Every structure is written in C-alpha cells, then in structure tokens.
C-alpha cells in the first residue's frame, strides 16, 4: 500500500509531501542551490580529488576500477583512524562539513608522496574555506563584501 499512489499525485506533489532534503533533487531548475547542497556537492568533489591524489591520477589517467576502489578504501580507513570519520555510501551534510576542513587535508597529505601536491591541496582547501561564507550568505555584497572580487 505504501508504494502505491492512490491520489495520482505528481512527482512534485509527492516530493513536497515528503519534505526532506534527500527527497529533493540535487540541482533543480530553479537558479539557486541552497547552502547545504553546495556543501554536499563541494565535499563530493573534494572526496574524489583526495582519492585521485592518493592514486596519483595525474600520472596515470586510466587506472582500473579495482585500483580506484583501493584508493577509496585507503582514504576511508585513514579518515576513520585520524578523524574518526566513518565511511558513508551517500554524501550527507554532516559528513560534508567534517570533510571540508584543514584537519582533513593534513590527514590526506599523509597519504600523498609529493610535497608539491600537498601545497596544492592545502591551497585549494584554503580557498574553499575562504569562499564558504559567500555562498552561505543570502546577500554576499552586504554580508561579506570584503570576500567578493
């Protein structure tokens, strides 16, 4: 019974009734994406970047799937050990916020051999953390004008 749609509601009506962040699509047709989904989207990208840096993708672009899984498990084990950050199957807000920190970058840098790549990762996270107030504010030009170009 719970899987049926007895009132023949549209997808949007059903979504509205469920009312949960996970029920909403990541990017809708409306022009803005809320701050939580910005955090989740950015964290998902950084998570991929961390894996690629561990596997040195910049040297070998076509690594097999098994090897990529190994990079992910290496990252997950290290984050669990260093930051008590348990691996998840689907990115959520709490994991995203914990992942996006200088502490995480320092932990990931321990797994990366190249000093140049350490600096690049630190700089990238630093830029992210500096820009975070801009997309979390409703009116950046009033709330944080010093961060705008």
MODELLER restraints for C-alpha pairs under 7 A, 6 or more apart:
rsr = mdl.restraints
at = mdl.atoms
rsr.add(forms.Gaussian(group=physical.xy_distance, feature=features.Distance(at['CA:15:A'], at['CA:23:A']), mean=6.03, stdev=0.5))
rsr.add(forms.Gaussian(group=physical.xy_distance, feature=features.Distance(at['CA:15:A'], at['CA:24:A']), mean=6.80, stdev=0.5))
rsr.add(forms.Gaussian(group=physical.xy_distance, feature=features.Distance(at['CA:26:A'], at['CA:37:A']), mean=6.74, stdev=0.5))
rsr.add(forms.Gaussian(group=physical.xy_distance, feature=features.Distance(at['CA:27:A'], at['CA:33:A']), mean=6.62, stdev=0.5))
rsr.add(forms.Gaussian(group=physical.xy_distance, feature=features.Distance(at['CA:35:A'], at['CA:135:A']), mean=6.49, stdev=0.5))
rsr.add(forms.Gaussian(group=physical.xy_distance, feature=features.Distance(at['CA:35:A'], at['CA:136:A']), mean=5.25, stdev=0.5))
rsr.add(forms.Gaussian(group=physical.xy_distance, feature=features.Distance(at['CA:36:A'], at['CA:93:A']), mean=6.33, stdev=0.5))
rsr.add(forms.Gaussian(group=physical.xy_distance, feature=features.Distance(at['CA:39:A'], at['CA:93:A']), mean=6.88, stdev=0.5))
rsr.add(forms.Gaussian(group=physical.xy_distance, feature=features.Distance(at['CA:39:A'], at['CA:96:A']), mean=6.14, stdev=0.5))
rsr.add(forms.Gaussian(group=physical.xy_distance, feature=features.Distance(at['CA:39:A'], at['CA:97:A']), mean=6.88, stdev=0.5))
rsr.add(forms.Gaussian(group=physical.xy_distance, feature=features.Distance(at['CA:40:A'], at['CA:91:A']), mean=6.33, stdev=0.5))
rsr.add(forms.Gaussian(group=physical.xy_distance, feature=features.Distance(at['CA:40:A'], at['CA:92:A']), mean=6.24, stdev=0.5))
rsr.add(forms.Gaussian(group=physical.xy_distance, feature=features.Distance(at['CA:40:A'], at['CA:93:A']), mean=5.84, stdev=0.5))
rsr.add(forms.Gaussian(group=physical.xy_distance, feature=features.Distance(at['CA:40:A'], at['CA:96:A']), mean=5.44, stdev=0.5))
rsr.add(forms.Gaussian(group=physical.xy_distance, feature=features.Distance(at['CA:43:A'], at['CA:96:A']), mean=5.11, stdev=0.5))
rsr.add(forms.Gaussian(group=physical.xy_distance, feature=features.Distance(at['CA:43:A'], at['CA:99:A']), mean=6.66, stdev=0.5))
rsr.add(forms.Gaussian(group=physical.xy_distance, feature=features.Distance(at['CA:43:A'], at['CA:100:A']), mean=6.31, stdev=0.5))
rsr.add(forms.Gaussian(group=physical.xy_distance, feature=features.Distance(at['CA:44:A'], at['CA:91:A']), mean=6.69, stdev=0.5))
rsr.add(forms.Gaussian(group=physical.xy_distance, feature=features.Distance(at['CA:50:A'], at['CA:108:A']), mean=6.82, stdev=0.5))
rsr.add(forms.Gaussian(group=physical.xy_distance, feature=features.Distance(at['CA:51:A'], at['CA:71:A']), mean=5.48, stdev=0.5))
rsr.add(forms.Gaussian(group=physical.xy_distance, feature=features.Distance(at['CA:51:A'], at['CA:72:A']), mean=5.78, stdev=0.5))
rsr.add(forms.Gaussian(group=physical.xy_distance, feature=features.Distance(at['CA:51:A'], at['CA:75:A']), mean=6.62, stdev=0.5))
rsr.add(forms.Gaussian(group=physical.xy_distance, feature=features.Distance(at['CA:53:A'], at['CA:112:A']), mean=6.65, stdev=0.5))
rsr.add(forms.Gaussian(group=physical.xy_distance, feature=features.Distance(at['CA:54:A'], at['CA:71:A']), mean=6.23, stdev=0.5))
rsr.add(forms.Gaussian(group=physical.xy_distance, feature=features.Distance(at['CA:54:A'], at['CA:111:A']), mean=6.19, stdev=0.5))
rsr.add(forms.Gaussian(group=physical.xy_distance, feature=features.Distance(at['CA:54:A'], at['CA:112:A']), mean=5.53, stdev=0.5))
rsr.add(forms.Gaussian(group=physical.xy_distance, feature=features.Distance(at['CA:55:A'], at['CA:71:A']), mean=5.96, stdev=0.5))
rsr.add(forms.Gaussian(group=physical.xy_distance, feature=features.Distance(at['CA:76:A'], at['CA:87:A']), mean=5.59, stdev=0.5))
rsr.add(forms.Gaussian(group=physical.xy_distance, feature=features.Distance(at['CA:79:A'], at['CA:85:A']), mean=5.50, stdev=0.5))
rsr.add(forms.Gaussian(group=physical.xy_distance, feature=features.Distance(at['CA:80:A'], at['CA:86:A']), mean=5.28, stdev=0.5))
rsr.add(forms.Gaussian(group=physical.xy_distance, feature=features.Distance(at['CA:82:A'], at['CA:107:A']), mean=6.62, stdev=0.5))
rsr.add(forms.Gaussian(group=physical.xy_distance, feature=features.Distance(at['CA:102:A'], at['CA:125:A']), mean=6.82, stdev=0.5))
rsr.add(forms.Gaussian(group=physical.xy_distance, feature=features.Distance(at['CA:105:A'], at['CA:121:A']), mean=6.83, stdev=0.5))
rsr.add(forms.Gaussian(group=physical.xy_distance, feature=features.Distance(at['CA:105:A'], at['CA:122:A']), mean=6.35, stdev=0.5))
rsr.add(forms.Gaussian(group=physical.xy_distance, feature=features.Distance(at['CA:109:A'], at['CA:118:A']), mean=5.56, stdev=0.5))
rsr.add(forms.Gaussian(group=physical.xy_distance, feature=features.Distance(at['CA:134:A'], at['CA:140:A']), mean=5.39, stdev=0.5))
rsr.add(forms.Gaussian(group=physical.xy_distance, feature=features.Distance(at['CA:134:A'], at['CA:144:A']), mean=6.68, stdev=0.5))
rsr.add(forms.Gaussian(group=physical.xy_distance, feature=features.Distance(at['CA:137:A'], at['CA:143:A']), mean=6.79, stdev=0.5))
